[in-house]
């Protein structure tokens, strides 16, 4: 009898609203002229082999904002797997008076190192795992996405690992054949910013992620921005975790934020929560500081100072 199992393979971010270029290439170039983001996530602390993820993204608007270009790299360590990915992204922005429509595509290079010495198996003769050595495999994959947005709302859909690239280990070992295949990840997100007073903004975002053969993941994120500097948030990942967020913006272009996940799934017994840190630098390079980032991109612009 043969059994096949599936799980989410793509990195997960509690602060997904600030990391959506990692999920949807359509967000490339939708921020300011230069946008740099550094992410670190330590998931399920205290759990042996729990995921640790590092990411660096960069994107920019060129050709008078008609095109976005950029990319990101991330390192994802999960038990015996040490994963690295490098991505190049391009997006075309179709402009309307009070909104933009962005189409993005992405090329991905992925390298996965599997260390059999980190695995304990019941059947020592398992032909898929060599417990005495490590091996590395690499391949290419792709992503695409679309976003309709302005500074007050967004609606987007993206897909990652769409080609289902495979990785084969122990190619030179006639006794072992290890194969790993990417699963496509699809996501839909929507967000709306609301404020009666411009100094107190409520940022609402929902995200749904679908992976074949895995239950749909649904998440709601509420962040409160006070006086264009302090940010506090609450995140609900249904059947998985509740998270708290806190961030501070310095001079309108530098933001530091932290989040902590209280795990609500049965895994809560075996770990001590998840930590995530994000640093954002986003600048229009020359915009009047008194305008706090406003540059007239949208007809009824209100919230463009939000780094989101």
N, C-alpha and C positions, 0 to 999 in steps of 0.2 A: 504494500500500500504506500502511495506517495502523497504527501501533504505539502501544499504550498502556502506560505503566509506572506502578507503584505503589511507595510507600515509606512508612515510618513518619512520620506528620505530628505526632503529639502529643509534647510534650517528654519526654525520658528523664532519669531521676535515678539515679545510682549509689546514693545514700543513700535509696532508695525506701522502706525500712522507716520512715524518719522523715518521709516525704512522702506517705503513702498517702491522705491526704485529697485530694491532687491527682489520684489515679488512681481512687479509689473513694469516691463520696459517702456510702456507708454508714459510713465512719469519722468522719463529722462528729459531734462531741460525745462521742466515745468516750474522750477523754482526760480532762483535769481540767476544772475549772469555767471557766477561761480558758486558751486555748492559742493562741499566736502563733508562726509559723514563717517565717523569712526564708531563701530559697535563692538561690544563685548558682552557675551552671555554665558553665564555659568549656571547650567540647568541641573536641578535635582541635587543640590549640594549634599555631600555625605553618602551618595549612592555610588558604589564602585563602577567606574567606567561610564559615568553620566556624561552627557554632551557638554562640550566647551566650544564655543563658536566665536571667531574673530572676523570682522569684515571692515573693509575700507572701500568707500564708494566716492566717485567724483563724476560730476556731470555739469554741462554748461549749455547756455543758449547762444547760438551763432546765427549769422545771416539775418540779423534784425529780429531774432526770436522765432524764425520760421523752422529752425532745425535744432534739435537737441542731440548732443554727442557726449559720450562718457563711457563708464564701465565700472566694474568693481572686482575685488578679489575677496575670497573668504577661505578661512581654514576651519574645518569642522572635525573635532576629535570625538568619536563615539566608540567607547570600548576598544575592540581590536582594529577599528577603522580609523585611519588618519586621512581625511579628505581635503583636497585643495581644488579651488576653482578660480579661473580667471575669465572675465567676460568683457566683451566690447558691445556697446549699445548705441543705437541711433534711432531717433524719432522725428517724425514730421508733424509740425503743428499747423493745423488749419485754423485761421483766426476769424472770429466773429466780433461784433462790437463789444459784447459783454461776456464773452466766453471763448474758449479754445478747445479744439478737438485734436488729440495727439495719438498718432499711430507709432508704435515702437517695435523694433525687432532686436534680437540679441544673439550673438554667437558665443558659445560656452566651451571652454577647455576644462576638462576635469581629470584629476589624478587621484586615485584611491590606493592607499597602502593598507594591506591586510596583514596583521601579525598573528599567525597561528599560535604562537606561544602564549597569547593572552586569552586563549579559549579553552574551556574545560568541556569535554564532550563525554557522553556515556559510552558511545561506540568508538573505540580507539582505531577502528579500521575504516572510519568515515572517509570516503574517497573525495569528498569536497574540501577537506581541511587537512593541511599539513601542520601539525602541532610543533614542528621543530624549526620552522623558518618563517620569514616574512616575504611578501612579494608585492609588487606594485604594478598597477594597470592604469591605462589612461584612454580617453576617448573624447569625442566632441558631441555636443548637443545644442539645442536651440530653444529660445523662448520668444514669445510675442505678447503684445498687449495693446489695449486701447483705453483712453481716458477722455472723458468730457468734463471740463472743469472751469472754474474761475476762482477768485479768492474767497468765495463764500460757500461753495459746494463742489463735490466731485462725484462722478460715477465711473467706475472702471472695471475692466475684466482682463485677466492675464492668464498665461499658461507657461509653465516651466517644464523643462526636460521632455519636450513634446515628441522627440524622435525615439525615446525609449532606448538610449544608448546602453550597450552592454559592456561588461568588464570580465575578462577571463584571466584567472590566476593559474600558476604552476604550468605554464605552457610547455616547459621542457621536462616536466615530470610525467612519465607514462603511467604512474600509479595514482596520480591525483588530478582531478579536474574541478576547479572551483569557478563558478560563474555567478555574476551579480548583474542585475538589470535595473536600470532606472525606471521609475514609474512616473507618468505625467502627473503634474499637479496643476489644478485649475482653481482660480480664485476670482471672486466678485467682491467689490468693495463700494461703499457709498458713504459720503460724509456731508455734514451741514454745520456751518458755524452760525451761532445766533448770539445777539447782544442787544439789549435795550440801551445800555450805556457802553460806549466803545472801550472803556477801561476794564470791562468785565465781560469776557467772551466765553461762551460755552461751545466747545468743539465736540461734535458727536460723530462717531464713525462705527460702521458695522463691516465685518469681514467674514466671508464664508469661503472655506477651502475644501475642495473635493479631490480625493485621491481614489482611483478605482479600487474596489474591494475593501475600503476603509470607511467608517462612518463619517459623515460630513462634519467638519469642525466649524463652529459658529462662535463669533466673538463680537462683543460690544465694548467700545471704548469711549469714555467721557472724560474730557480734559477741560479744566477751568483755567483761563489765562487772566491774570490780574495785573492791570496797569502796564501791560506790554513787557513784563519782566518775569513775574513768578508764574509757574505752571504747576498745577496739581491734578492728578488724574486717578480714575478708578476704572478697572478693566475686568470684564466678566468673560471668561472662556468656558462656555457651557460644558458641564460634566468633566471639567479638568482643573480650573484654577480661578482664583480671584487675585488681582494684582493692584498694587498701589504705585503711583508714579509721582515724582517730584522733579521739577526742573527750574533752571534760572537762566535768563537771557541777559547777556552783557553787551551793551552798546548796539543792540539791534542785529548783530550779525554772528554772535557766538553764543551757543546754548549748550549747557551741560545738564543731563538728566539721568535719573536713576529710577529703577523699578524693582519691586520685589513681588514674587508670586507666592501666594499661599495655595498649595496644591490641595484640591478637594477630591481628587480621584482616589481609588484604593492605594495608589502609590504613596500617599501622604505618610503612611506608617514607616516608610523606609528611607526618607530623605528629609532635608531641612529647608525646602523652598528653592526658588531660582532667583538669581541676581542678574541684573542687566544694566549696563552703563552705556550712554551714548553722548558723543561730542559732535556738535554741528557747527560748521563755519559756512555761512551763506551771505553773499554780498553782491550788491549791484555795482560796486566799485565806482563811486563818484556821486551816488544819489544824495540829495540834500538830506542831512541828518535830521533836520527839523521835520521832515515828512515821514520819518520812520519807515523807510523802505517803499513808499508809494512812488510809482513811476508811470501811472496812467495806462497800464496794460488793459484794464477793464473799465467799462463805461460807468458802473456804479460801485467802484472799488471801495472796500471798507477794511478788509483784514489782511492785506498783503504783508504787513509787518510780521505775521505769524510765520515762523520758520517751518512748522508742521513737519 
